[in-house]
Amino acid sequence: MSDLTITTPVLIRVDAMTVADQATAQRWAQDLGLPLAGEAEFALQVSVDGLQLQELGRAAPGPVRVDFIEGALAHRRQFGGGSGQMIAKAVGIQPGVRPTVLDATAGLGRDAFVLACLGCQVHMIERHPIVAALLTDGLRRARLDTQVAGIVQRMPLLIGDAIELMRAWTADAPQVIHLDPMFPSRDKSALVKKEMRLFKPLVGADDDAPDLLAAALALATHRVVVKRPRKAPSIAGAIPTYSLDGKSSRYDVYAKKSLKP
């Protein structure tokens, strides 16, 4: 479970969905420093199927959870386009090259999962305890599934502030660091809209994105890639070497050294 407690002003409680889930709910509540009852804007719901985050209120959308086994990620794993995907090109995947990657803004783990599916070793960092809890739970369930267990084994998670962790990094430096700082999304899909509605009040904007980029550039041996909405400005600081543009997003690539087989 998470080693951080909640400091957000947003009111969150932990709900056990059945009597059988109460002990697990109590452990999560204690670990995250959250109440098990009372008024709240969000509920971290605990059930036999894992964790999910639910906004409370009449017009609230459905819950958000991490699922590497079924749904959108399963479809992308099977039919996602392989090394032709924009993220694969951005991190430098090519025949004979599967760089080691640090995803310093892991979120719900989607980008890391795509890269791990393509054979990369991807360390993840997530600093928000609720998001990290959802990701931790998704990884736990995925390790029990024979189809994806080998993939998520390549996705170790660190919980904490990415800037501090990168500055204090003592292991082998990653060849590539992937950043996806919080930014108002232009993606019109229902899933992204729902997740942005949930996470924006919790996580807020990444006002320290320039420091995040600087720390990444100091640590990565070969390149840093930053995912941005297509028309958004680049992060203040270093100028990207080049960009890869998609329909709704782009990757700013800060190249330091060529990736070779």
Secondary structure, 3 states (H helix, E strand, C coil): CCCCCCCCCCCEEEEECCHHHHHHHHHHHHHHCCCCCCCCCEEEEEECCEEEEEECCCCCCCCECCCCCCCHHHHHHHHCCHHHCHHHHHHCCECCECCCEEECCCCCCHHHHHHHHCCCCEEEEECCHHHHHHHHHHHHHHCCCCCCHHHHCCCCEEECCHHHHHHCCCCCCCCEEEECCCCCCCCCCHHHHHHHHHHHHHHCCCCCHHHHHHHHHHHCCCEEEEEEECCCCCCCCCCCCEEEECCCEEEEEEECCCCCC
